[in-house]
């Protein structure tokens, strides 16, 4: 008789083993998610190949659900009263870190390769962040303070700006590549409207569902009922976002944003308490699957393009955050440490890289195919670096800022 290993069996083993590796990581003064990712890498294609591409594809909905909850969690931390205290500073940080990352990566790779299209595309990848790593560290260590609030705001809103930068820069790069061999021209304005439509629709739907969600939870009497409606609502909104090809992060974030800014604090706290019961298991699943996706065999192929990308993106994000914080007049610890907390990069960037590869393959010229291959290989390899180092630097930043209590370290 032939037996097929149940996917439930696999994920059950993964959760239990990841939990204990997370505890080991904590004892080593590392974030637990580092341990979860190590287990994922062991079970994934890099080593045991138990979680191969086919298995990972079947679990992709779990990653989407986890990101939906992370985004909702960010939203309920974006209280307008708190944001007003930081005011212009947060806006200045978001714009400067995103554009600094884009510009420095573009300049660095153009200086290295002399290829405008390649430099534009890699520059377009740079601002995209991975909020899950930052939020997981904040949650694990129960960080509180002005830097924590600023991190929530920045990782929540900079994804929208990153999508716009990507849409416009990639439209220009495609235009240049297509004109190299044909007289065809690309309507850059039309290509740039698509990311704006995605962001606008995400914000509008998130706001509408936010008010519907508030009406639902306001009428509930028990914590069990709140847990059910919170869980069901986030899954519903995430599924709708995926179906409509809009940002599930921005949509879910707006639902939380509406809740925290239109309802009593007591209701927000009840919802937060239910989230705190769900998030630990979702973080384990999310970062295990993230680790399983890591292609460690790509690291030897990193090359000069990858190294320049890593250093210029890091310098852009850290330097841009510092510059924005200075002109925004925020407090000193945010100026010093915020840049360290926003380096994580994974799913969104790899997703954009896959889109780039697909679009350039449709053009089909040798130059287009060469850039597409370089983008997917380099972004996959550099994401390993950023996904592992990013959360560690976030923890260091929060410790330096005094926002992690000694008992949580």
Protein Blocks (a to p, Z undefined) as FASTA:
>chain_A
ZZdddfklmmmmmmmmmmmmmmmmmmnopafklmmmmmmmmmmmmlnommgfklmmmmmm
mmmmmmmmmmmmmmmmmcfklmmmnmmmmmmmmmmmmmmmmmmmmmmmmmmnopaklmmm
mmmmmmpccfklmmmmmmmnopacjklmmmmmmmmmmmmmmmmmmmmmmmmmmmmmmmmm
mcbdcdfklmmmmmmmmmmmmmmmmmmmmmmmmmmmmmpmbfklmmmmmmmmmmmmmmmm
mmnopafklmmmmmmmmmmmmccfklmmmmmmmmmmmmmmmmmmmmmmmmmmpcfklmmm
nommlmmmmmmmmmmmmmmmmmmmmmnopafklmmmmmmmmmgccklmmmmmmmmmmmmm
mnopaklmmmmmmmmmmmmmmmmmmmmmmmmmmmmmmmmnopacfklZZ
